[in-house]
Amino acid sequence: MNPSPLPAAVIARVANHPLLSRELEAAYPHIHRVEALCDKYEWHLSCAGCAHLVFECIEHLQDTLGRFLEFLSDHFMEEEAYMKARGCAAATHPDYAAHVEDHARITAEILRIITAIGTTQTVVLIADLRKLMDDMWHRHFIQHDLSIAELETRH
């Protein structure tokens, strides 16, 4: 297993949960693909120093975003079906609506990045994507997805 962006204590809480452990494992290639996009995104505000790579970077970013969006769409649908199958709906589980809304927020941000390709410096979009991924792991996963693992202990 590849190193996780999550703290070891969080990983231990989901290690035996099939949906969440599968989510983590399936997400690692996307994390590494984004890390490989540009090794200078943290230092550069433009792609001026890499003008010869711009088209290659754009193509790689489009491919990465497409694969990541496909993974997330499938995962979000599976996760929401999983919660509903265990009796979690907006009326019975107050966090369900917030969880689903956060899925929509994440998807909208990826679509915003996709739409900005060609009009915004690729390095800026890569930084935006890295920020979104960090937010997903350090806020969404811990705040929302861990509640799914806790459903198992209640049912």
Secondary structure, DSSP 8 states (H G I E B T S, - for coil): ----SS-HHHHHHHTT-HHHHHHHHHHHHHHHHHHHH-TTTTT-SSSGGGGGGHHHHHHHHHHHHHHHHHHHHHHHHHHHHHHHHTT--TTT-HHHHHHHHHHHHHHHHHHHHHHHBTTB-HHHHHHHHHHHHHHIIIIIIIIIIHHHHHHHHH-
